[in-house]
Amino acid sequence: MVLEGFGIALQRRLKQVAGLSVTREGKYSTGLTRPDYFDWLAT
């Protein structure tokens, strides 16, 4: 969801804020509940 539809819309909206930069770092098939697959908190 964040990687595609919502993430793109949020990035476009946030780019309109002066002095703010946005970098999306989505990874397919990951989530906050699967740190054994990809540990977002550590990243």
N, C-alpha and C positions, 0 to 999 in steps of 0.2 A: 504494500500500500504506500509506504513512504518512498520507496524507490521509484515508483512510477507516478501515478495520478496525484496523490496528495503532496508528495515531495516536490514535484515540479511546480504545482500551484503555489505552495508555500515559498519556494525559492523565488519565484517571480514577484510575489508580494513583498518579501523581505528585501529584495534588491532595490525597492523604491525608497527604503529608509537610508537617509544620508549617513555616510560613515560606516555602513554595515556591509560586510562581505559574507557570502554564503558558499559553503562547500558541502555538497551531498556526498556521503560515503556509504551508500547502501550496499548491502550484500544479500543476494538471494538466499532464501531458505534459512535465515537466521532470525533470532529473536532474543529478547532479554532473558528468557527462561531457559535457554540452551547454551550456557557458557562452555559446555564441553565441545560444542561445534564451533562457536566463535564468541569470544569473551569481549563483548562491547564495553563493559565497565573497565577492563584492563586497557583497552585500546583508547 
